[in-house]
Amino acid sequence: MTEVVKKNLRRMISRNADGISAPEIIKALLRKSEKDLKKELQKFQSQPYSEEEGNRLLTFAFGWPKGIRILLESGIDARSFQLRPVCAGLFETESLDSDDYYDSIKILLDAQCRLDLDDIVFFRSKIIRSLLIQEVVKRRKELWRLAQAYLPVNVIDKFRKEGDELIDTDLPTICEALAEVRGDTDHGISENYWRFQGGSVYHSYAITGSSIIQLEALDEMYAAGFRDIDVPDQRGMTPLMLCSFDDYLFRSAIWFISKGANYLRKFPYSNATIAHSWSASLTYNVWLDAGRWTLEQPQRSRLERWKTGLKEHGKSIFLLPSVRDSCMCPCCPGGCTTLSVIFRCTEDLVRQVNSGAVNSAKIFSLWMTDEPAPDLGKRLNSTAFQELLRIVMEFCKERPGSEQTIMRSLTFEALRLKHVCCVEINQRFPWAGTGAGAMGKSEGEIEEIMAEEKEQYEMFEQLMVELTAKFDELGLPIAQFLADYWHKRMIEFLSERDPYNEEHHKEARRAGIILEEAPIEIPELVYIVANTVEEIE
């Protein structure tokens, strides 16, 4: 219940208390009447309030410190009480208009109320945020004291930290060890650490708070002694892996990297590194905002944040040609680059929009238009690719060799060849997937695809020799080459219907098999490239 609702109820009660149907104890809390509250509590001395009832009373008392104290003194237990619901209206407030809110939170924390780690980054009020961080520190230190008192030395030594460091990623393990020794699970640590599968306080931030980007909170937590910046959780995921798919990437990524996080770490289920995932994220964000641009809506904040981040920090962490994974896919010999991932994701999104797998009218906020779905999808794809290619071309000016990667990647996608690389990061949030769809291909799957596609891959390599020679011969900028030569050659190449000679057809007919020509299908990506390069130039 928000403070606004309580204020309105309080006003109504002051005017006509009898006209409000509510228990008298609730009315006493809304009126902030110490006398009436104590009177109502005395009526139930022989019948204590349940946990649910107690939490309800504390909710109504929030903002009245004296009332909270009276409830706690009467025996109400605050350990299951959650701060977030009652504090929701205070998250965006830089400075509180009353000390009563601070005092209410302080009293509840002292009573061991439930403290969720992600609450910390939601608060813009520095004084409240600091209070919560201090409480987390206090609870972690108390847990460590209990661990030292109850656990064997050989166990303690596994968790011992250096200097002023606090226990963090090891929290669940220590709690479980204490539960076995003490026979309970309540150690004064009511943080919901189990939500993050053994992660650090920074995993919590990455999952729930990165959209708020309270980097000051991270600085304060780091200074307080939380140093598990790059330690994986039980799934093998680091905090940087979790926040890397957000459009606020650069501010948070640079902070983590400055504290020692490694953006070249591989995902536990993939050959792809964190740096590769950023390329997938950029591509997705361009398509996500494309619908808004198509309708000429001025809501381009997501991509603008990306562009700002690219200008400020991109050269040091984004589209680095030296970053390769260990994939052995023909799309990019020597391993996928962060640039090749962009075009792989591009073709994937174009196909999803055209097939209806992605509902462009709903997913991309285009429901306000009456334009037919096929035309809408094409316009969306064209708009998105134009913006993406503009970003890539601008960024690759200082990246020697980028032209070859761009041409090879687009050609591979235009031929619609099968990938044996880390396509699992094409998903929006690959870290959230737990099924087979989120995992990389097995060696057996890779070998099977390579065998099936052998002739197609050889054909692709021959075409690349031809295209590379023509690119060197013409000496055109890559954008102009794609528009003037590449797309025409691709249409010509894809229009060669029948790869078999007449003798092959005769042999098939003798065996009773009639080979029918398949209809020519030119992937939309080929036309998109030609139509958008002119706009970019």
C-alpha positions as CSV (number, residue, x, y, z in Angstrom):
1,M,0.0,0.0,0.0
2,T,1.5,3.4,-1.0
3,E,1.7,6.4,1.2
4,V,-0.7,8.3,-1.1
5,V,-3.4,5.7,-0.5
6,K,-2.9,5.8,3.2
7,K,-3.1,9.6,3.3
8,N,-6.4,9.5,1.4
9,L,-7.8,6.9,3.8
10,R,-6.6,9.0,6.8
11,R,-8.4,12.0,5.4
12,M,-11.6,10.0,4.9
13,I,-11.4,8.7,8.5
14,S,-10.9,12.1,9.9
15,R,-14.1,13.2,8.2
16,N,-16.3,10.2,8.8
17,A,-14.7,7.4,10.8
18,D,-17.9,5.4,11.0
19,G,-18.4,5.5,7.3
20,I,-15.2,3.5,6.7
21,S,-15.5,-0.2,7.0
22,A,-12.2,-1.3,8.5
23,P,-11.0,-2.9,11.7
24,E,-10.5,-0.4,14.5
25,I,-6.8,-1.2,14.8
26,I,-6.3,-0.2,11.1
27,K,-8.2,3.1,11.8
28,A,-5.9,3.6,14.8
29,L,-2.8,3.1,12.6
30,L,-4.1,5.5,9.9
31,R,-4.9,8.1,12.5
32,K,-1.5,7.5,14.2
33,S,-3.2,7.3,17.5
34,E,-0.9,5.7,20.1
35,K,-3.7,5.5,22.7
36,D,-6.2,3.7,20.3
37,L,-3.5,1.4,18.9
38,K,-2.5,0.2,22.4
39,K,-6.2,-0.3,23.3
40,E,-6.8,-2.5,20.3
41,L,-3.7,-4.5,20.8
42,Q,-4.7,-5.3,24.4
43,K,-7.9,-6.9,23.1
44,F,-5.8,-9.6,21.3
45,Q,-3.1,-10.3,23.9
46,S,-4.4,-13.9,24.4
47,Q,-4.6,-14.4,20.6
48,P,-1.4,-13.3,18.8
49,Y,-1.6,-12.0,15.3
50,S,-0.6,-14.4,12.5
51,E,2.4,-13.6,10.3
52,E,0.2,-12.4,7.5
53,E,-1.9,-10.2,9.9
54,G,1.3,-8.8,11.5
55,N,2.7,-7.8,8.2
56,R,-0.5,-6.1,7.2
57,L,-0.4,-4.0,10.4
58,L,3.2,-3.1,9.8
59,T,2.3,-2.0,6.3
60,F,-0.3,0.4,7.7
61,A,2.2,1.6,10.3
62,F,5.0,2.3,7.9
63,G,5.7,6.0,8.0
64,W,4.8,6.2,11.7
65,P,7.9,5.0,13.7
66,K,6.2,5.1,17.0
67,G,3.4,2.8,15.7
68,I,5.9,0.3,14.4
69,R,7.7,0.2,17.8
70,I,4.4,-0.4,19.5
71,L,3.5,-3.3,17.2
72,L,6.9,-4.9,17.6
73,E,6.7,-4.5,21.4
74,S,3.4,-6.2,21.4
75,G,5.0,-9.3,19.9
76,I,4.6,-8.9,16.2
77,D,7.5,-10.5,14.3
78,A,9.0,-8.4,11.4
79,R,11.3,-11.1,10.0
80,S,9.0,-12.0,7.1
81,F,8.1,-8.4,6.4
82,Q,9.2,-7.1,3.0
83,L,10.3,-3.5,2.5
84,R,9.8,-3.2,-1.2
85,P,6.0,-3.0,-1.3
86,V,5.8,-0.2,1.3
87,C,8.8,1.6,-0.2
88,A,7.7,1.5,-3.8
89,G,6.6,5.2,-3.7
90,L,10.0,6.3,-2.3
91,F,12.3,4.7,-4.9
92,E,12.4,7.7,-7.2
93,T,12.7,10.3,-4.4
94,E,16.1,11.9,-4.2
95,S,15.4,13.3,-0.7
96,L,12.7,12.2,1.7
97,D,10.2,14.7,2.8
98,S,10.1,13.3,6.3
99,D,12.5,11.5,8.7
100,D,9.6,9.2,9.6
101,Y,10.3,7.0,6.5
102,Y,14.0,6.7,7.3
103,D,13.2,5.9,11.0
104,S,10.5,3.4,9.9
105,I,13.0,1.5,7.7
106,K,15.7,1.6,10.4
107,I,13.4,0.2,13.0
108,L,12.2,-2.6,10.7
109,L,15.8,-3.5,9.7
110,D,16.8,-3.7,13.4
111,A,13.9,-6.1,13.8
112,Q,15.4,-8.2,11.0
113,C,12.8,-7.6,8.4
114,R,13.3,-9.1,4.9
115,L,16.0,-7.2,3.0
116,D,16.2,-7.9,-0.7
117,L,19.6,-7.0,-2.3
118,D,18.0,-5.5,-5.3
119,D,16.1,-3.0,-3.1
120,I,19.4,-1.2,-2.7
121,V,19.8,-0.1,-6.3
122,F,16.1,0.9,-6.6
123,F,16.5,3.7,-4.1
124,R,17.6,7.1,-5.4
125,S,17.8,8.5,-1.9
126,K,21.4,8.2,-0.9
127,I,20.6,8.2,2.8
128,I,18.3,5.2,2.5
129,R,20.6,3.4,0.1
130,S,23.5,3.8,2.5
131,L,21.3,2.6,5.4
132,L,20.5,-0.6,3.5
133,I,24.1,-1.2,2.5
134,Q,25.2,-0.8,6.1
135,E,22.5,-3.3,7.1
136,V,23.7,-5.9,4.6
137,V,27.3,-5.4,5.8
138,K,26.1,-5.8,9.4
139,R,24.2,-9.0,8.6
140,R,27.1,-10.5,6.7
141,K,29.5,-9.8,9.5
142,E,27.1,-11.4,12.0
143,L,26.9,-14.5,9.7
144,W,30.7,-14.7,9.6
145,R,30.8,-14.5,13.4
146,L,28.3,-17.4,13.7
147,A,30.3,-19.4,11.1
148,Q,33.5,-18.9,13.0
149,A,31.8,-20.0,16.2
150,Y,30.1,-23.1,14.9
151,L,31.9,-24.4,11.8
152,P,35.2,-26.4,11.9
153,V,38.4,-24.6,11.1
154,N,39.0,-26.5,7.9
155,V,35.6,-25.4,6.6
156,I,36.1,-21.8,7.7
157,D,39.4,-21.6,5.9
158,K,37.6,-22.3,2.6
159,F,35.6,-19.1,3.0
160,R,38.1,-16.8,4.6
161,K,38.6,-13.4,2.9
162,E,41.5,-11.1,2.8
163,G,41.6,-7.8,4.6
164,D,38.2,-6.0,4.8
165,E,36.5,-8.2,2.3
166,L,33.0,-9.5,3.2
167,I,31.5,-13.0,2.4
168,D,29.5,-12.7,-0.7
169,T,29.2,-15.5,-3.3
170,D,29.8,-18.1,-0.6
171,L,26.8,-16.9,1.4
172,P,24.4,-19.8,0.5
173,T,27.1,-22.5,1.2
174,I,27.8,-21.0,4.6
175,C,24.1,-20.7,5.5
176,E,23.6,-24.4,4.5
177,A,26.6,-25.5,6.6
178,L,25.3,-23.5,9.6
179,A,21.9,-25.0,9.1
180,E,23.4,-28.6,9.4
181,V,25.2,-27.7,12.6
182,R,22.7,-25.5,14.3
183,G,19.5,-27.2,13.0
184,D,17.9,-24.0,11.8
185,T,18.1,-21.7,8.8
186,D,17.6,-18.4,10.5
187,H,20.9,-16.6,11.0
188,G,19.7,-13.1,11.0
189,I,20.3,-13.1,7.2
190,S,16.9,-12.5,5.6
191,E,18.3,-11.4,2.2
192,N,16.8,-13.4,-0.6
193,Y,20.2,-14.7,-1.7
194,W,18.7,-17.9,-3.0
195,R,17.1,-16.0,-5.9
196,F,20.5,-15.5,-7.5
197,Q,21.7,-19.1,-7.5
198,G,24.7,-18.5,-5.3
199,G,25.6,-15.2,-6.9
200,S,27.2,-12.1,-5.4
201,V,25.5,-8.8,-4.6
202,Y,26.5,-7.8,-8.1
203,H,24.5,-10.6,-9.7
204,S,21.5,-9.1,-7.9
205,Y,22.3,-5.7,-9.4
206,A,22.8,-7.1,-12.9
207,I,19.5,-8.9,-12.9
208,T,17.1,-6.4,-11.3
209,G,18.8,-3.0,-11.0
210,S,20.8,-2.3,-14.2
211,S,17.9,-0.3,-15.7
212,I,18.2,2.1,-12.8
213,I,21.9,2.3,-13.0
214,Q,22.7,3.5,-9.6
215,L,26.5,3.1,-10.0
216,E,26.9,5.1,-6.8
217,A,25.4,2.1,-5.0
218,L,28.0,-0.2,-6.6
219,D,30.8,2.1,-5.5
220,E,29.5,2.1,-2.0
221,M,29.1,-1.7,-1.9
222,Y,32.6,-2.2,-3.3
223,A,34.0,0.2,-0.7
224,A,32.1,-1.6,2.0
225,G,34.0,-4.8,1.2
226,F,32.1,-6.7,-1.5
227,R,34.7,-7.7,-4.0
228,D,33.3,-10.7,-5.9
229,I,33.2,-8.7,-9.1
230,D,34.0,-11.5,-11.5
231,V,33.1,-14.6,-9.5
232,P,30.6,-16.9,-11.3
233,D,27.4,-18.0,-9.7
234,Q,26.3,-21.7,-9.5
235,R,25.5,-21.6,-13.3
236,G,28.9,-20.2,-14.2
237,M,27.5,-16.8,-15.0
238,T,29.4,-13.6,-13.9
239,P,27.6,-10.3,-13.1
240,L,29.0,-8.8,-16.4
241,M,27.4,-11.7,-18.3
242,L,24.0,-10.9,-16.8
243,C,24.0,-7.1,-17.4
244,S,25.6,-7.2,-20.8
245,F,22.3,-7.6,-22.6
246,D,20.8,-4.4,-21.3
247,D,20.7,-1.2,-23.3
248,Y,22.4,0.6,-20.5
249,L,25.4,-1.7,-21.1
250,F,28.3,0.7,-21.3
251,R,27.9,2.5,-18.0
252,S,27.6,-0.7,-16.1
253,A,30.1,-2.7,-18.2
254,I,32.8,-0.1,-17.9
255,W,32.3,0.0,-14.1
256,F,32.6,-3.8,-13.8
257,I,35.6,-3.9,-16.1
258,S,37.3,-1.1,-14.1
259,K,37.0,-3.4,-11.0
260,G,38.5,-6.4,-12.8
261,A,35.7,-8.1,-14.7
262,N,36.8,-9.9,-17.8
263,Y,34.7,-9.3,-20.9
264,L,36.5,-12.1,-22.8
265,R,35.0,-14.8,-20.5
266,K,33.1,-17.4,-22.3
267,F,29.5,-18.2,-21.4
268,P,29.2,-21.6,-19.6
269,Y,27.0,-23.0,-22.4
270,S,28.7,-21.5,-25.4
271,N,32.0,-20.6,-27.2
272,A,30.8,-17.0,-27.3
273,T,32.4,-14.4,-25.1
274,I,30.7,-11.5,-23.3
275,A,32.0,-9.2,-26.0
276,H,30.2,-11.3,-28.7
277,S,27.0,-11.1,-26.7
278,W,27.2,-7.3,-26.9
279,S,27.0,-7.5,-30.7
280,A,23.8,-9.6,-30.4
281,S,22.4,-7.1,-27.9
282,L,23.1,-4.1,-30.2
283,T,21.4,-5.8,-33.1
284,Y,18.4,-6.7,-31.1
285,N,18.0,-3.2,-29.7
286,V,18.2,-1.7,-33.1
287,W,15.3,-3.9,-34.3
288,L,13.4,-3.3,-31.1
289,D,13.4,0.4,-31.6
290,A,12.9,0.2,-35.4
291,G,9.1,0.1,-35.0
292,R,9.0,3.4,-33.1
293,W,11.2,5.0,-35.8
294,T,9.0,3.6,-38.6
295,L,6.0,5.4,-37.1
296,E,8.1,8.5,-36.6
297,Q,7.7,8.4,-32.9
298,P,10.4,10.2,-30.9
299,Q,11.2,7.3,-28.6
300,R,14.7,6.4,-29.5
301,S,16.2,6.5,-26.1
302,R,17.5,2.9,-26.1
303,L,19.6,3.3,-29.2
304,E,20.7,6.8,-28.3
305,R,22.1,5.3,-25.1
306,W,23.9,2.7,-27.1
307,K,25.3,5.4,-29.5
308,T,26.5,7.5,-26.5
309,G,28.1,4.5,-25.0
310,L,29.8,3.6,-28.3
311,K,31.3,7.1,-28.6
312,E,32.5,7.2,-25.0
313,H,33.7,3.7,-24.5
314,G,33.3,1.7,-27.7
315,K,36.8,1.8,-28.9
316,S,38.1,0.0,-25.9
317,I,35.5,-2.8,-25.6
318,F,33.2,-3.0,-28.7
319,L,33.7,-4.7,-32.1
320,L,37.3,-5.6,-31.4
321,P,38.7,-7.5,-34.4
322,S,41.1,-9.4,-32.1
323,V,38.2,-11.0,-30.2
324,R,37.4,-14.4,-31.6
325,D,35.7,-17.4,-30.1
326,S,36.8,-21.0,-30.7
327,C,34.0,-21.8,-33.2
328,M,34.9,-23.6,-36.5
329,C,32.1,-22.3,-38.7
330,P,32.7,-21.3,-42.3
331,C,30.9,-18.0,-41.7
332,C,34.1,-16.7,-40.1
333,P,37.3,-18.8,-40.4
334,G,39.4,-18.7,-37.2
335,G,36.4,-18.1,-35.0
336,C,33.4,-15.8,-34.9
337,T,34.3,-12.1,-34.5
338,T,32.1,-9.6,-32.7
339,L,31.4,-8.1,-36.1
340,S,30.3,-11.3,-37.8
341,V,27.8,-11.9,-34.9
342,I,26.0,-8.7,-35.9
343,F,25.2,-9.9,-39.4
344,R,24.3,-13.4,-38.2
345,C,21.7,-11.9,-35.9
346,T,20.5,-9.5,-38.6
347,E,19.5,-12.3,-40.9
348,D,17.9,-14.2,-38.0
349,L,15.8,-11.1,-37.1
350,V,14.8,-10.4,-40.7
351,R,13.6,-14.0,-41.1
352,Q,11.7,-13.9,-37.8
353,V,9.9,-10.8,-38.8
354,N,9.0,-12.1,-42.3
355,S,7.9,-15.5,-41.0
356,G,5.7,-14.0,-38.3
357,A,7.8,-15.7,-35.6
358,V,8.2,-12.1,-34.4
359,N,4.9,-10.2,-34.5
360,S,6.2,-6.9,-35.9
361,A,2.8,-5.2,-35.1
362,K,3.0,-6.1,-31.4
363,I,6.5,-6.8,-30.4
364,F,7.8,-3.6,-32.1
365,S,5.0,-1.3,-30.9
366,L,3.5,-0.9,-34.3
367,W,-0.1,-1.6,-33.4
368,M,-1.2,2.0,-34.2
369,T,-0.8,1.5,-38.0
370,D,-3.2,-0.1,-40.4
371,E,-0.4,-1.1,-42.9
372,P,-0.6,-4.7,-44.1
373,A,1.7,-7.0,-42.1
374,P,4.0,-8.0,-45.0
375,D,4.6,-4.4,-46.0
376,L,5.1,-3.4,-42.4
377,G,7.6,-6.1,-41.8
378,K,9.6,-5.2,-44.9
379,R,9.7,-1.5,-43.9
380,L,10.7,-2.4,-40.3
381,N,13.5,-4.6,-41.6
382,S,14.8,-2.0,-44.0
383,T,14.7,0.8,-41.3
384,A,16.4,-1.3,-38.8
385,F,19.2,-2.6,-41.1
386,Q,19.8,0.9,-42.4
387,E,20.4,2.2,-38.8
388,L,22.5,-0.9,-38.0
389,L,24.7,-0.6,-41.1
390,R,25.2,3.1,-40.4
391,I,26.5,2.3,-37.0
392,V,28.8,-0.5,-38.2
393,M,30.2,1.5,-41.1
394,E,31.0,4.4,-38.9
395,F,32.6,2.2,-36.2
396,C,34.6,0.1,-38.6
397,K,36.5,3.1,-40.2
398,E,39.3,2.5,-37.7
399,R,39.0,-1.3,-37.9
400,P,41.3,-2.6,-40.7
401,G,40.0,-5.8,-42.4
402,S,36.4,-5.1,-41.4
403,E,35.3,-5.0,-45.1
404,Q,36.2,-8.7,-45.6
405,T,34.2,-9.7,-42.5
406,I,31.2,-7.6,-43.6
407,M,31.2,-9.1,-47.1
408,R,31.8,-12.7,-46.0
409,S,29.1,-12.5,-43.3
410,L,26.5,-11.0,-45.6
411,T,27.2,-13.5,-48.3
412,F,27.0,-16.5,-45.9
413,E,23.6,-15.2,-44.7
414,A,22.3,-14.5,-48.2
415,L,23.0,-18.1,-49.2
416,R,21.2,-19.2,-46.0
417,L,23.9,-21.7,-45.1
418,K,23.7,-23.4,-41.8
419,H,25.9,-22.2,-38.9
420,V,27.8,-24.5,-36.6
421,C,28.8,-21.6,-34.3
422,C,27.4,-19.8,-31.3
423,V,24.0,-18.9,-32.7
424,E,22.5,-19.5,-29.2
425,I,23.5,-15.9,-28.3
426,N,21.1,-14.7,-31.0
427,Q,18.4,-14.8,-28.3
428,R,17.6,-11.7,-26.4
429,F,18.4,-13.1,-23.0
430,P,20.5,-16.2,-23.5
431,W,21.4,-16.3,-19.8
432,A,17.8,-16.9,-18.9
433,G,17.5,-20.1,-21.0
434,T,17.9,-23.4,-19.3
435,G,16.8,-25.8,-22.0
436,A,18.6,-27.2,-25.0
437,G,17.7,-24.2,-27.1
438,A,20.0,-22.0,-25.0
439,M,23.0,-24.4,-25.3
440,G,25.7,-24.6,-27.9
441,K,25.9,-27.4,-30.4
442,S,27.5,-30.7,-29.5
443,E,30.5,-32.1,-31.5
444,G,28.2,-34.7,-33.0
445,E,25.7,-32.0,-34.2
446,I,28.6,-29.9,-35.7
447,E,30.0,-32.9,-37.6
448,E,26.6,-33.8,-39.0
449,I,25.9,-30.3,-40.2
450,M,29.4,-30.0,-41.7
451,A,28.9,-33.2,-43.6
452,E,25.5,-32.3,-44.9
453,E,26.6,-28.8,-46.0
454,K,30.0,-29.7,-47.4
455,E,29.1,-29.0,-51.0
456,Q,27.3,-25.8,-50.1
457,Y,30.3,-24.6,-48.0
458,E,32.6,-25.3,-50.9
459,M,30.4,-23.4,-53.3
460,F,30.4,-20.5,-50.8
461,E,34.2,-20.5,-50.6
462,Q,34.4,-20.4,-54.4
463,L,32.0,-17.4,-54.5
464,M,34.1,-15.6,-51.8
465,V,37.2,-16.0,-53.9
466,E,35.4,-14.4,-56.8
467,L,33.9,-11.6,-54.7
468,T,37.1,-10.8,-53.0
469,A,39.0,-10.6,-56.3
470,K,36.3,-8.2,-57.6
471,F,36.4,-6.1,-54.5
472,D,40.1,-5.7,-54.8
473,E,39.9,-5.0,-58.5
474,L,37.2,-2.3,-58.2
475,G,38.7,-0.6,-55.2
476,L,35.4,0.7,-54.1
477,P,34.4,1.5,-50.5
478,I,32.6,-1.6,-49.0
479,A,29.2,0.2,-48.9
480,Q,29.4,1.1,-52.6
481,F,30.6,-2.3,-53.5
482,L,27.7,-4.0,-51.8
483,A,25.2,-1.7,-53.6
484,D,26.8,-1.6,-57.1
485,Y,28.1,-5.2,-57.4
486,W,27.5,-7.5,-54.6
487,H,23.7,-7.5,-54.6
488,K,23.5,-8.0,-58.4
489,R,25.9,-10.9,-58.3
490,M,24.0,-12.5,-55.4
491,I,20.7,-12.3,-57.3
492,E,22.4,-13.8,-60.4
493,F,24.0,-16.5,-58.3
494,L,20.8,-17.4,-56.5
495,S,18.8,-17.4,-59.7
496,E,20.8,-20.3,-61.1
497,R,18.0,-22.8,-60.6
498,D,19.4,-26.2,-61.4
499,P,22.8,-27.3,-60.2
500,Y,22.4,-30.7,-62.0
501,N,23.3,-31.3,-65.7
502,E,21.1,-33.0,-68.2
503,E,22.7,-36.4,-67.8
504,H,21.8,-36.3,-64.1
505,H,18.1,-35.7,-65.0
506,K,18.1,-38.6,-67.5
507,E,19.5,-41.0,-64.9
508,A,16.9,-39.8,-62.4
509,R,14.1,-40.4,-64.9
510,R,15.3,-43.9,-65.7
511,A,15.0,-44.6,-62.0
512,G,11.5,-43.3,-62.0
513,I,12.4,-40.0,-60.3
514,I,11.2,-36.7,-61.7
515,L,13.3,-33.7,-60.5
516,E,11.2,-30.5,-60.3
517,E,12.8,-27.1,-60.2
518,A,12.2,-25.3,-57.0
519,P,11.0,-21.8,-57.2
520,I,13.6,-19.1,-57.0
521,E,13.8,-17.4,-53.7
522,I,16.0,-14.4,-53.2
523,P,16.4,-13.6,-49.4
524,E,15.1,-10.2,-48.4
525,L,18.5,-9.4,-46.9
526,V,20.0,-9.1,-50.5
527,Y,17.4,-6.4,-51.4
528,I,17.7,-4.7,-48.0
529,V,21.5,-4.3,-48.5
530,A,21.0,-2.6,-51.9
531,N,18.2,-0.4,-50.8
532,T,19.8,0.9,-47.6
533,V,23.4,1.6,-48.6
534,E,22.3,4.5,-50.7
535,E,20.7,6.1,-47.7
536,I,23.8,5.6,-45.6
537,E,26.0,7.3,-48.1
